[in-house]
Amino acid sequence: MSSKPLSHDLLHPRAENIPTSNPLDLLFRVNEIFYSIQGEGTRVGLPCVFVRLHGCKLRCSYCDTTYAIDRRSGGTQMTGQEIDNIFRSYQCSFIEFTGGEPLEEINVFPLMRYYCDQGYTVAVETGGHVDASLCDKRVIRIIDMKTPSSNMMRMNNYTNLLHLRPHDEVKFVIGSREDYEWSRDLVREYALYKHCKSVLFSPVFNTVPYQELVSWILEDRLPVRFQLQMHKFIWSPDTRGV
């Protein structure tokens, strides 16, 4: 049970490999589709349909969707049409692709473009290791750069930071003072606040005291947005489909 094609280099998708057929006819490995409010980022609180694709090469220490990363099990094969039927049933104007790692499925690129053409607000949350340059220019890319405590920092694709668009967002999940200082230095090195809509600093849930992280940001006069994962305060942190 797998989406096709998956034989290309997952980290560096190439334009010539992107299918040109009707995206509604393509296959996807889906973990879940649900209607909720956006819990993070500059659109926090807005109604959104989330399409969580299944499978991810990363194994972040603080991953909160471990049920969606192992390609050896889990996930349901669906066509783009089946995804579209569910999405449209919610009558929502905002769709976000997440995972797992959505950009590891090359079929997602034409599907995101399809929804842009249809006039919807389209976002993708990506782990920062896959080349995101092939996303349609209208897609909001939320790039989650991996901090030291994730144990996945070696997988970061820094070229993604060189091609940011004004509506993109860059996220750092902070689990320690080391994470904060690494993130702060990267923000300054790339002047990220000048090249995207927002730079997000998000504490690992129940790990770094919120006031402490805020104090570090203020002491350094860092032009970033502190955020909490709103959905984990509305519902239990382990609740799925919200």
Secondary structure as UniProt FT lines:
FT   TURN            10..11
FT   HELIX           15..17
FT   HELIX           23..25
FT   STRAND          27..37
FT   TURN            42..45
FT   STRAND          47..53
FT   TURN            61..62
FT   HELIX           66..68
FT   TURN            71..72
FT   STRAND          76..79
FT   HELIX           80..89
FT   TURN            90..91
FT   STRAND          94..98
FT   HELIX           102..104
FT   TURN            106..107
FT   HELIX           108..117
FT   TURN            118..119
FT   STRAND          121..126
FT   TURN            133..134
FT   TURN            137..138
FT   STRAND          140..145
FT   HELIX           148..150
FT   HELIX           153..155
FT   HELIX           158..163
FT   TURN            166..167
FT   STRAND          169..174
FT   HELIX           177..190
FT   HELIX           192..194
FT   STRAND          198..203
FT   TURN            205..207
FT   HELIX           210..219
FT   TURN            220..221
FT   STRAND          225..226
FT   HELIX           231..234
FT   TURN            237..238
//
